[in-house]
Amino acid sequence: MPITDWPEQERPREKLLHQGAAALSDAELLAIFLRTGIPGKTAVDLARDLLQEFSGLRGLLSAQRDPFCQQPGLGPAKYAQLQAVLEMGKRHLHATLLRNEALTDPSATQRYLSARLRDHAFEVFACLFLDNRHRVIHFKELFRGTINGASVHPREVVRQTLEHNAAAVIFAHNHPSGVAEPSEADRQLTRRLQAALELIDVRVLDHIVIGDGECVAFSERGWI
């Protein structure tokens, strides 16, 4: 039965307009994005098939271009739309950190960094550069590596910090394994970076390790 023949309160778009997006299932939200189904399947049916194929919404949203485009009802246009939506979401999170206010909510900072780094298949080391009131100046991915790690060079970290005229920094990197527990190498690296930045009077406020659905902050462990 076409969605247009469903009771109005069960149609995904009308349900969203009356109850809000949070009331919809993953399949219903995806159906609104898809807009139409394929012969023999409604947009909701197609959405359910895609969620099963990619093991859930996160798997679909982080899928590479070729596997995504090979699915029925998808293609380059839908892939481009999805990437645009994801980027808008990231920029919205970034904008919440750029309101000329000091970073006072660690959970918001962790959510932002997780959104930026979590889905990389390789390790990425990034930095939030802050002014002397701990307001965000800039976010930058500084180093990229393999699935096992990224080479981080203190000299380049110092150079970037000076370039952005930062008074403090927050480091972050992801663990592609999904396990956020910091390694001893992570702790040693942080101490080296702290020592290098102390020479130019810049504070390291935190180092956040991003895993799959979890984050570990050095500050919360008492390591910074």
Phi, psi and omega in degrees: 000128178300150180300329180296341178267356179287157171304141187305321184289349180258350179285131186306314184294314180294323178297318178297316183294328183269327187245348182094156185297329183295341182280349184269150173283169177302318181295321180292318177297316180294324179298322177295320177295318182291326179074313182227159176265207176231167181309124179089354181220135174285171177299326179291318177300314180298319179299317179297319178298318182293320179296323177290319181298322184257014177059039175115176185294318181297318179299322178291315184292335181257009182294146175289163188301310186297309178300325179295310186290341181282349183280145178302136178086355179249191181156183183302322181296316179293323178297317179296318178300315182297317180297324178295317179297315180297319180293322177297321178298317179296319181291328176296315178299319180297321181297329179293340178266358184242044181255027179058030177240148178293149177287106181241356182244095181302325182293323178294320178297317180294322178297317180296311182295324177296317179298326182282328192244340192301320191268005176293139178278355180228165183282135179232132176253125186230169183215137167262120178266130186237154176273188185286353173254012178064033171267146185288129173265314187194150171244137180211136170278118187266322184220143175235146182223210179262188178295340184264347180161167178235141177279122182249128184250112181307324181300319180289324177298316178297317181299315180295322179296317178293321181298324181267003178054043183276148176257344180205161181219156169234122178269155175206145170210156181261155170248106182302339177294341182092349180266119187276352184301123181294145177271169175297326177297323177298318181291320179295318178299317181298319178296321178296318180292321176301315181296320180293319183283335176299330181294338178246018174062043177242133182269141170264111184278329182192163170224118186249127178259127185259124175245202180270095180083007178212155177227148173237123180257129179301324182297325180286339176271354183078020182268350177229000000 
